[in-house]
Amino acid sequence: MTPPTHRRSRRHRLGRSAWTTGAWLAAIVFFFPVLWMVLTAFKPESAAYTRTPQLVFSPTLTQFRAVFSSGIGPYLANSALASVISTVLALLLAAPAAYALSVRPVKKWRNALFFFISTKMLPVVAAIIPIYLAVRDLGALDGIGTLIILYAAMNLPIAVWMLRSFFLEVPREVLEAARVDGATTRQELTAVLLPMVLPGIAATSLICLIFSWNEFFLALNLTSFRAATIPVFLVGFITSEGLYWAKLSAAATLACLPVLLAGWTAQRQLVRGLSMGAVK
């Protein structure tokens, strides 16, 4: 007869195997579209636009050469500039706001938190006309500064909520010790809190960066050429003839690379940041 401890150990191993298998299956399902996009980028158009997917083909760099000859550089530069600066601006504004809503809560802080998140409930299409008119009257159409301000405003509620959750995980004993040592409010935020939640800041930064990098609607309606971003560039490959799948896949692969590299570089900080507070 099998001892109870052996049965429990066997069930534990089976459970871990099942979770591991499920995790791998989920990863494959989520990663498969990206893999197919990359494979399509190396196909000729005749092999990409077929009813039956072709798994065997002769790889070619023709599509990447076509993308580079189309002038992808300025679009990548505009996206990088708008995404990075707007992310930095959103973090600079979100950090003191999150501090005031967590460590030293202001009056009616729940209403303030709800107001921040309620701004994400309004579809951007419902606000595009007043935004367009305001930007036009200010003479800021097709300007990278316009996108920076709008992207920072778009990411600010998310940054405030995320940073607040990370600030709440800092032990209050640490903050009390800093106050006993004579730390000012600014020193408490910059010298104590922020260094302790660096993984959370990295996670917030990456999420804001991804949202800004992928934003399409505002860039399409408020820019034309000088400040157009990479999502607007990708739309230019869609034609009525339909022979654009390989070129579009090549352009999308190049557009995804910066964000993928940033996520790969910061993956350790990202995992730590997103899991802060999950285990006490």
C-alpha positions in Angstrom: 0.0 0.0 0.0 1.4 3.4 -1.0 2.1 5.7 2.1 0.0 8.9 2.3 3.2 11.1 2.0 4.1 9.4 -1.3 0.6 9.9 -2.7 0.7 13.6 -1.7 4.1 13.9 -3.3 2.9 12.3 -6.5 -0.1 14.5 -6.7 2.1 17.5 -6.1 4.4 16.5 -9.0 1.4 15.8 -11.2 0.0 19.2 -10.3 3.2 21.0 -11.1 3.5 19.1 -14.4 -0.1 20.1 -15.3 0.6 23.8 -14.5 3.8 23.7 -16.5 2.2 22.2 -19.5 -0.7 24.7 -19.3 1.7 27.6 -19.1 3.7 26.4 -22.1 0.5 25.9 -24.1 -0.7 29.4 -23.2 2.7 30.9 -24.1 2.6 29.1 -27.5 -0.9 30.4 -28.2 0.0 33.9 -27.4 3.4 33.8 -29.1 2.2 32.1 -32.3 0.9 35.3 -34.0 4.2 37.0 -33.4 6.1 34.0 -34.8 3.9 33.9 -37.9 4.4 37.6 -38.4 8.1 37.2 -38.4 8.0 34.2 -40.7 5.8 36.1 -43.1 8.2 39.0 -43.2 10.8 36.7 -44.8 8.4 35.4 -47.5 7.9 36.7 -51.0 4.5 38.2 -51.5 3.4 35.2 -53.6 4.0 32.9 -50.7 2.5 35.3 -48.1 -0.8 35.9 -49.8 -2.1 32.3 -50.2 -5.2 30.5 -49.0 -3.2 27.6 -47.8 -0.3 28.8 -45.4 3.1 27.9 -46.8 5.4 26.5 -44.2 8.2 25.7 -46.6 9.6 28.7 -48.6 12.8 30.4 -49.6 13.6 33.2 -47.2 14.3 36.6 -48.6 15.2 40.0 -47.3 13.3 41.8 -50.1 10.5 43.0 -47.8 12.9 44.5 -45.3 14.8 46.3 -48.1 11.4 47.6 -49.3 10.5 48.9 -45.8 13.8 50.7 -45.4 13.6 52.2 -48.8 10.1 53.5 -47.8 11.7 55.7 -45.2 10.9 54.1 -41.9 13.7 56.0 -40.0 11.8 59.3 -39.3 8.7 57.4 -38.1 10.8 55.3 -35.7 12.5 58.4 -34.4 9.2 60.2 -33.9 7.7 57.2 -32.0 10.8 56.9 -29.9 10.9 60.6 -29.1 7.2 60.8 -28.2 7.1 57.5 -26.2 10.2 58.1 -24.1 9.6 61.8 -23.3 5.9 61.3 -22.6 6.8 58.3 -20.3 9.3 60.4 -18.4 6.8 63.2 -18.1 4.0 60.9 -16.9 6.3 59.4 -14.2 7.4 62.9 -13.0 3.8 63.9 -12.6 2.6 60.5 -11.3 5.2 60.1 -8.5 4.1 63.0 -6.3 0.5 62.4 -7.0 0.8 58.7 -6.0 2.7 59.8 -2.9 -0.1 62.2 -1.9 -2.6 59.4 -2.4 -0.8 56.7 -0.5 1.8 57.7 2.0 0.2 61.0 3.0 -3.4 60.7 1.7 -5.1 64.0 0.9 -8.7 64.7 1.7 -11.2 62.7 -0.4 -8.4 60.7 -1.9 -10.8 58.0 -3.0 -12.6 60.6 -5.2 -9.3 61.6 -6.6 -8.4 58.1 -7.5 -11.8 57.5 -9.1 -11.4 60.7 -11.1 -8.0 59.6 -12.4 -9.3 56.2 -13.6 -12.6 57.6 -14.9 -10.6 59.6 -17.6 -9.8 56.2 -19.1 -13.5 55.4 -19.5 -14.1 58.0 -22.2 -13.4 56.7 -25.7 -10.8 58.8 -27.4 -13.0 59.0 -30.5 -15.5 60.9 -28.4 -12.9 63.6 -27.5 -11.0 63.8 -30.8 -13.0 66.8 -32.2 -12.4 69.2 -29.3 -8.8 68.0 -29.1 -8.3 68.5 -32.8 -9.9 72.0 -32.7 -7.8 73.0 -29.7 -4.6 71.7 -31.2 -5.4 73.4 -34.5 -6.1 76.8 -32.9 -2.8 76.6 -31.1 -1.0 75.9 -34.3 0.3 72.6 -33.0 -0.9 70.2 -35.6 1.7 67.7 -36.9 3.9 68.5 -34.0 5.8 66.0 -31.9 5.2 68.1 -28.8 1.5 67.7 -29.2 1.8 63.9 -29.1 4.2 64.0 -26.1 1.6 66.0 -24.0 -1.3 63.9 -25.1 0.5 60.6 -24.5 1.6 61.8 -21.1 -1.9 62.7 -20.2 -3.1 59.3 -21.6 -0.7 57.3 -19.4 -0.9 59.5 -16.3 -3.9 57.7 -14.6 -2.3 54.3 -15.1 1.0 55.5 -13.8 -0.6 57.0 -10.7 -2.5 53.9 -9.9 0.5 51.6 -10.4 2.9 53.8 -8.4 0.4 54.2 -5.6 0.1 50.4 -5.3 3.9 50.1 -5.1 4.2 52.9 -2.6 1.7 51.1 -0.3 4.0 48.1 -0.2 6.8 50.0 1.4 6.9 49.3 5.2 5.7 52.3 7.2 8.5 51.7 9.7 11.1 52.7 7.1 9.2 56.0 6.4 8.9 56.7 10.1 12.6 56.1 10.6 13.3 58.6 7.8 11.1 61.2 9.4 12.7 60.7 12.8 16.1 61.3 11.1 14.7 64.7 9.9 13.9 63.8 6.2 11.8 66.3 4.5 8.8 65.4 2.3 10.9 65.7 -0.9 13.7 63.6 0.6 11.3 61.0 1.8 10.0 60.7 -1.7 13.2 60.9 -3.7 15.7 59.3 -1.3 13.6 56.7 0.4 10.5 55.7 -1.5 11.7 55.8 -5.1 14.8 53.8 -4.7 12.8 51.1 -2.9 10.2 50.8 -5.6 12.6 50.8 -8.6 11.2 47.5 -10.0 7.7 49.0 -9.8 8.9 52.2 -11.6 10.5 50.0 -14.3 7.2 48.1 -14.8 5.2 51.3 -14.9 7.7 52.8 -17.4 7.5 49.9 -19.7 3.8 49.7 -19.7 3.5 53.5 -20.4 6.2 53.1 -23.1 4.3 50.3 -24.8 1.0 52.2 -24.7 2.6 55.3 -26.3 4.5 53.3 -28.9 1.4 51.5 -30.0 -1.0 54.5 -30.0 -2.5 55.0 -33.4 -5.7 57.1 -33.3 -4.3 60.4 -32.1 -1.2 60.1 -34.3 -3.4 59.5 -37.3 -5.7 62.4 -36.7 -3.2 65.0 -35.4 -0.2 64.4 -37.6 0.4 64.2 -41.3 4.1 63.8 -42.1 6.6 65.6 -39.8 5.4 64.0 -36.5 3.8 60.8 -37.9 4.7 57.7 -35.8 5.3 54.1 -36.7 1.7 52.9 -36.5 0.8 55.5 -39.1 3.7 54.3 -41.2 2.4 50.7 -41.1 -1.0 51.7 -42.4 0.6 53.0 -45.6 1.4 49.5 -46.7 -2.3 48.5 -46.8 -3.5 48.7 -50.4 -6.6 47.7 -52.3 -4.7 45.1 -54.3 -4.1 43.0 -51.2 -0.4 42.2 -52.0 1.0 43.8 -48.9 1.1 41.0 -46.3 4.8 40.3 -46.4 5.8 44.0 -46.5 3.4 44.8 -43.7 4.8 41.9 -41.6 8.4 43.1 -42.2 7.5 46.6 -41.2 5.6 45.3 -38.1 8.5 43.2 -37.1 10.8 46.2 -37.2 8.3 48.2 -35.3 8.0 45.6 -32.6 11.8 45.1 -32.1 12.5 48.2 -29.9 9.7 47.4 -27.5 10.6 43.7 -27.4 14.3 44.6 -26.7 13.2 47.0 -24.0 11.0 44.3 -22.4 13.7 41.7 -22.7 16.3 44.0 -21.1 14.0 45.0 -18.2 12.2 41.6 -17.8 13.7 40.9 -14.3 12.7 44.4 -13.0 9.3 44.0 -14.8 8.5 40.7 -13.1 9.6 42.0 -9.7 7.6 45.2 -10.1 4.4 43.4 -11.2 4.7 40.9 -8.4 5.4 43.4 -5.6 3.0 42.7 -2.8 1.9 39.4 -4.2 3.9 37.5 -1.6 4.4 38.9 1.9 
